Amino acid sequence: MSHDEDQLIPNLYRYIMPWEAEFIDSQRVWAEYALKQQEANTQNKRLTLEDLEDSWDRGIPRINTLFQKDRHVLAYDKGWRVRTDFKQYQ
């Protein structure tokens, strides 16, 4: 890969979001989701794709995981592996 001397090579940092910004954006997106969910509950409505369209692929974990078939994985018991490992010592 070569380029002319007068042609600039774009810096990747312009296009890739740093982790810190991703975490800050995630907090903002999940706070917005909580507000939208609370508002929907007060109106006895359910959130739709149109309500979450602007934040669909944002947040850690992504908002769209709430609408997946296997969303119960998010509520996975994190102590399961430790308990199964220590059962052999009981």
MIDOSE-1310 file (N, C-alpha, C; in nm, 2 decimals, decimal comma, always signed):
residues 90
mshd	+0,08/-0,12/+0,00/+0,00/+0,00/+0,00/+0,09/+0,12/+0,00; +0,07/+0,20/-0,09/+0,14/+0,33/-0,10/+0,05/+0,44/-0,13; +0,10/+0,56/-0,11/+0,02/+0,68/-0,14/+0,11/+0,79/-0,19; +0,05/+0,88/-0,25/+0,13/+1,00/-0,30/+0,17/+1,08/-0,18
edql	+0,27/+1,16/-0,20/+0,32/+1,24/-0,09/+0,22/+1,35/-0,04; +0,14/+1,40/-0,14/+0,05/+1,50/-0,10/-0,08/+1,45/-0,05; -0,10/+1,32/-0,06/-0,23/+1,26/-0,01/-0,22/+1,22/+0,13; -0,31/+1,26/+0,22/-0,31/+1,23/+0,36/-0,38/+1,10/+0,38
ipnl	-0,32/+1,02/+0,48/-0,38/+0,89/+0,52/-0,47/+0,93/+0,64; -0,60/+0,89/+0,64/-0,68/+0,93/+0,75/-0,64/+0,85/+0,88; -0,66/+0,91/+0,99/-0,63/+0,86/+1,12/-0,74/+0,77/+1,16; -0,72/+0,65/+1,21/-0,83/+0,56/+1,25/-0,90/+0,61/+1,37
yryi	-0,83/+0,69/+1,46/-0,89/+0,74/+1,58/-1,01/+0,83/+1,55; -1,02/+0,88/+1,43/-1,14/+0,96/+1,40/-1,26/+0,88/+1,38; -1,24/+0,75/+1,34/-1,36/+0,67/+1,31/-1,39/+0,56/+1,42; -1,30/+0,54/+1,51/-1,32/+0,44/+1,61/-1,34/+0,51/+1,74
mpwe	-1,46/+0,48/+1,81/-1,49/+0,54/+1,94/-1,41/+0,47/+2,05; -1,34/+0,55/+2,13/-1,26/+0,49/+2,24/-1,36/+0,43/+2,35; -1,30/+0,34/+2,43/-1,38/+0,27/+2,52/-1,45/+0,36/+2,62; -1,38/+0,46/+2,67/-1,43/+0,55/+2,77/-1,56/+0,62/+2,71
aefi	-1,55/+0,66/+2,59/-1,67/+0,72/+2,52/-1,78/+0,62/+2,51; -1,75/+0,50/+2,48/-1,85/+0,39/+2,47/-1,92/+0,37/+2,60; -1,85/+0,37/+2,71/-1,91/+0,35/+2,84/-2,00/+0,47/+2,88; -1,95/+0,59/+2,85/-2,03/+0,71/+2,88/-2,16/+0,71/+2,80
dsqr	-2,15/+0,68/+2,67/-2,26/+0,67/+2,58/-2,36/+0,56/+2,63; -2,31/+0,45/+2,68/-2,39/+0,34/+2,73/-2,47/+0,38/+2,85; -2,41/+0,46/+2,94/-2,48/+0,51/+3,06/-2,60/+0,60/+3,01; -2,57/+0,68/+2,92/-2,67/+0,78/+2,87/-2,78/+0,70/+2,80
vwae	-2,75/+0,60/+2,72/-2,85/+0,53/+2,64/-2,94/+0,45/+2,74; -2,88/+0,38/+2,84/-2,96/+0,30/+2,93/-3,04/+0,39/+3,02; -3,00/+0,51/+3,05/-3,08/+0,61/+3,13/-3,20/+0,65/+3,05; -3,18/+0,68/+2,92/-3,29/+0,72/+2,83/-3,39/+0,60/+2,82
yalk	-3,34/+0,48/+2,81/-3,42/+0,37/+2,80/-3,51/+0,35/+2,93; -3,45/+0,37/+3,05/-3,52/+0,37/+3,17/-3,63/+0,47/+3,18; -3,60/+0,59/+3,13/-3,71/+0,70/+3,13/-3,82/+0,66/+3,03; -3,78/+0,61/+2,91/-3,89/+0,57/+2,81/-3,97/+0,46/+2,87
qqea	-3,91/+0,36/+2,93/-3,98/+0,25/+2,99/-4,07/+0,30/+3,10; -4,03/+0,39/+3,19/-4,11/+0,44/+3,29/-4,23/+0,52/+3,24; -4,20/+0,60/+3,13/-4,31/+0,67/+3,07/-4,41/+0,58/+3,01; -4,37/+0,47/+2,94/-4,46/+0,37/+2,88/-4,54/+0,30/+2,99
ntqn	-4,48/+0,27/+3,10/-4,55/+0,20/+3,21/-4,66/+0,29/+3,26; -4,63/+0,42/+3,28/-4,74/+0,51/+3,33/-4,85/+0,53/+3,23; -4,83/+0,51/+3,10/-4,93/+0,52/+3,00/-4,99/+0,38/+2,97; -4,95/+0,28/+3,04/-4,99/+0,14/+3,01/-4,97/+0,10/+2,87
krlt	-4,85/+0,14/+2,82/-4,81/+0,10/+2,68/-4,68/+0,02/+2,69; -4,65/-0,04/+2,58/-4,53/-0,12/+2,56/-4,43/-0,04/+2,47; -4,30/-0,05/+2,49/-4,21/+0,01/+2,41/-4,20/-0,06/+2,27; -4,19/+0,02/+2,17/-4,18/-0,04/+2,03/-4,05/-0,01/+1,97
ledl	-4,02/-0,07/+1,86/-3,90/-0,05/+1,79/-3,88/+0,10/+1,75; -3,99/+0,16/+1,71/-3,99/+0,30/+1,68/-3,94/+0,39/+1,79; -3,98/+0,35/+1,92/-3,95/+0,43/+2,03/-3,79/+0,42/+2,06; -3,74/+0,31/+2,02/-3,59/+0,29/+2,06/-3,50/+0,29/+1,93
edsw	-3,56/+0,34/+1,82/-3,48/+0,33/+1,70/-3,35/+0,41/+1,70; -3,34/+0,52/+1,77/-3,22/+0,60/+1,77/-3,11/+0,54/+1,86; -3,15/+0,45/+1,95/-3,05/+0,39/+2,04/-3,05/+0,24/+2,03; -3,09/+0,18/+1,91/-3,11/+0,04/+1,89/-2,97/-0,03/+1,90
drgi	-2,87/+0,02/+1,84/-2,74/-0,05/+1,84/-2,64/+0,02/+1,93; -2,69/+0,07/+2,04/-2,60/+0,14/+2,14/-2,62/+0,08/+2,28; -2,53/+0,12/+2,37/-2,53/+0,07/+2,50/-2,45/-0,06/+2,52; -2,41/-0,09/+2,64/-2,35/-0,22/+2,67/-2,43/-0,28/+2,78
prin	-2,49/-0,39/+2,77/-2,52/-0,46/+2,64/-2,61/-0,38/+2,55; -2,61/-0,41/+2,43/-2,69/-0,33/+2,33/-2,84/-0,34/+2,36; -2,91/-0,23/+2,34/-3,05/-0,22/+2,36/-3,13/-0,33/+2,29; -3,08/-0,37/+2,17/-3,15/-0,47/+2,09/-3,15/-0,60/+2,15
tlfq	-3,07/-0,63/+2,25/-3,07/-0,76/+2,31/-3,19/-0,78/+2,39; -3,26/-0,67/+2,43/-3,39/-0,69/+2,51/-3,50/-0,75/+2,42; -3,48/-0,74/+2,29/-3,58/-0,79/+2,20/-3,55/-0,92/+2,13; -3,44/-0,98/+2,18/-3,40/-1,11/+2,12/-3,47/-1,22/+2,19
kdrh	-3,47/-1,33/+2,12/-3,54/-1,45/+2,17/-3,47/-1,50/+2,30; -3,34/-1,50/+2,31/-3,26/-1,55/+2,42/-3,22/-1,44/+2,52; -3,31/-1,34/+2,54/-3,28/-1,23/+2,63/-3,26/-1,27/+2,77; -3,31/-1,39/+2,81/-3,29/-1,44/+2,95/-3,15/-1,45/+2,99
vlay	-3,06/-1,46/+2,89/-2,92/-1,47/+2,91/-2,86/-1,35/+2,99; -2,93/-1,24/+2,97/-2,88/-1,11/+3,04/-2,90/-1,13/+3,19; -3,00/-1,20/+3,23/-3,03/-1,22/+3,37/-2,96/-1,35/+3,42; -2,86/-1,39/+3,36/-2,78/-1,51/+3,39/-2,72/-1,50/+3,53
dkgw	-2,73/-1,61/+3,60/-2,68/-1,61/+3,74/-2,53/-1,62/+3,73; -2,46/-1,51/+3,77/-2,32/-1,50/+3,75/-2,24/-1,59/+3,85; -2,30/-1,63/+3,96/-2,23/-1,72/+4,05/-2,24/-1,87/+4,02; -2,30/-1,90/+3,91/-2,32/-2,04/+3,88/-2,19/-2,12/+3,86
rvrt	-2,10/-2,07/+3,79/-1,98/-2,14/+3,76/-1,90/-2,16/+3,89; -1,89/-2,06/+3,98/-1,82/-2,07/+4,10/-1,88/-2,18/+4,19; -2,02/-2,18/+4,20/-2,09/-2,27/+4,28/-2,06/-2,42/+4,23; -2,07/-2,43/+4,10/-2,05/-2,57/+4,05/-1,90/-2,61/+4,07
dfkq	-1,81/-2,52/+4,06/-1,67/-2,56/+4,09/-1,65/-2,60/+4,23; -1,71/-2,53/+4,33/-1,69/-2,56/+4,47/-1,78/-2,67/+4,52; -1,87/-2,72/+4,44/-1,95/-2,83/+4,49/-1,87/-2,96/+4,50; -1,76/-2,97/+4,43/-1,68/-3,09/+4,44/-1,61/-3,09/+4,57
yq	-1,60/-2,98/+4,65/-1,53/-2,98/+4,77/-1,62/-2,99/+4,89; -1,75/-3,00/+4,87/-1,84/-3,02/+4,98/-1,85/-3,16/+5,03
